[in-house]
Amino acid sequence: MRGKIIVARVTAFEIPGLTIWFWSNDHEPPHFHVKRRGEWEIKVHFLMDASSMVEIVRGTPSRKDLKQIVLLSEQHRRELLEQWQNLRESEQAE
């Protein structure tokens, strides 16, 4: 079924209290979404450098949350890119 949108949990890392996911039909550049329910949401462009990696969608994440997200994103770039590519390929194959 073409056009089916898949929401996939990021598997490279977890942070307690945060929801971290990819959309299968999302646009370039490669990124994932993170939210603390009821507080804030961001996009993380994990191939970019730390200073431009985070895009605020809504609310204001704490410095501690941002630092942890950026650090883990830098440490797991390869796995994140693999998951991004696999998810997009599976969406295009349907």
N, C-alpha and C positions, 0 to 999 in steps of 0.2 A: 504494500500500500504506500504509494509515493506521497510525500508531504507529511507523513506522520512525524510528530515532534517527540523526541525522547529527552527526558531529564535524567542525567546520570550523576550520581554522587562521585565527587573527586575521590580517588582511591590512593593517591600518593601520600597523603597525610590527613590527619584529623586534628581539630582543635575543639576541646570540650566547650559546649555552649553555642557553637557556630554551625550553621548549615553551609556546606560548600558544594557547588554543583556546576555542571556544564549543561548547556542547551545544545542539542544535536544540530540545530539549524542556525546556530549563531554565526555572526559575521567575523571576518578577519579584523584585526590581528588576533591570534590565539589568546583566549582569556577564559577565566572562570568567574563565577559569582560567589559572593560570601555575604551572609547576613546574620545578624544577631536579632532574633525575632522581636518585632515591635520597637526596635531601636534604630537600626541602620542597615544599609546594603551598599556594597561596593562591587566593582569589577576589578579583577586583577589581571593585567596584561603581563603574564609571567615571563615573556621573552625580553621585555624591556628592562632598562636599568632601574635600580631601586627608587631613584628619585622621581620617575615618571610611571611606575608600575601600577599605581592605584588610581582608580577613577571613582569618585564618590557618586553614588546614585541617589541616596537619601540618608539623612541623619549625619551623625558625627561619631565615627569609631574612636575608641580610646587609642592613645599612642602605643600602649602595651599591645593591644590587638593588632594594630597596623604593623608594628615591629615584628611580631611573631609571624604574621601572614607573609610579609615580605621575605623574611629569613627562610621560612620553609619553602616558599615559592622558588627562591634562588637555589636552595639545596636540592629540589626535586624537579628542576626544569625538564630533564629528559623524560621522566615518567609522565609529567603533565602534558608534554607535547605528544607523546605516544597515545595517551588517552584521548586527547583532543582529535588527533588524526584518525584513530580507530572509530571514534564516535561519528565523526563526519563521513567517513567511508561507509559505515553501516547505514547511515541515514540516506546516502546517495544510492546505495544498492537496493533499497526497498522500492 
